[in-house]
């Protein structure tokens, strides 16, 4: 864990060991029991699973399933170094060995410990579930169709060139702890970081020249951008909008409806950027609202409220609109215009949230 992530991460070696020791079971019952009995996260709940990840290289086995190397990436770097960085030389050294590459197919599970109170007062636990399997040899036997280059070897992406073998799973699925994030701390630090950058950027100066008179004056980015200081970090706005809207007022907890993909990056100049992307936690299939341009606003709003019913809480369509995949900004604009024209009635608090979004749009 780097120094900056220590500000909000709560991951420990003990917790990693506990998670890794628990067998994978349906609905994660054993892992939830371990959280409840062996950790501080006694009320942890599973919210979402992401299954869109591709397999990654893991180990190298020989034809008899004896392990040649426990870490493909370390092995290939050592082989390239030993053969002068030549991909062909590495291939020639091992093409007849019959080595097989094992891969790991990952799922990412999100669990949360809701501490109550403010909507951002929760801990998010990210746990990989990994199943190892083997279905291909490591190197092509012949060079008829070309050989992998150095970058392909480093990635382990030679699948189209190699011999396939009957796919077999190896062992049982395993859990691996990825991160434990105190989201209240993350949001606070990210918001402060954003505000610091905004202030610094707003103070940047430019020379503005009047083409007719030739007169010059020094102006700042802040002076050139109406409403510059009113802009706020999107992650904080998402939480605040949830709290103020019918969703939060109905007692819905944002951490049980959404998970958050976090990012924390410092560039070469030492500039730190922290981002968050909300990810809905629904499990029911929900179709995107398409071809609504010819619908009257009553029919459009009816479809949006149907989305609320499928998700299970009020004003859900607004937050799905911020995400941008199922509800589009143009549909949100039409609802606001209709509300202001008195054609539909929104709860006042939802109207104010939607109006503030229209005045300073944001999304993910």
Secondary structure, DSSP 4 states (H G I P E B T S, - for coil): --TTGGGTB---HHHHHHHHHSPP-GGGHHHHHHHHHHSS-TT-EEEEEE--PPPEEEEEE-TTS-EEES-HHHHHHHHHHHTTT-HHHHHHHHTTS--EEEEEEEEEEEEEEE--SSTT-EEEEEEEEEEEEEEEESS-S--TT----HHHHHHT--GGGS-EEEEEEEEEEEEEEEEEEEHHHHHHHHHHHHHHHHHHHHT-EEEEE-TTT--EEEEEHHHHSTTGGG---HHHHHHHHHHHSHHHHTT--HHHHEEEEEEEEE-TTS-EEEEEEEEE---S------S-TTS-HHHHHHHHHHHHHHHTSTTHHHHHHHH-SSS-HHHHHHHHHHHHTTSS---HHHHHHHHHHHHT----
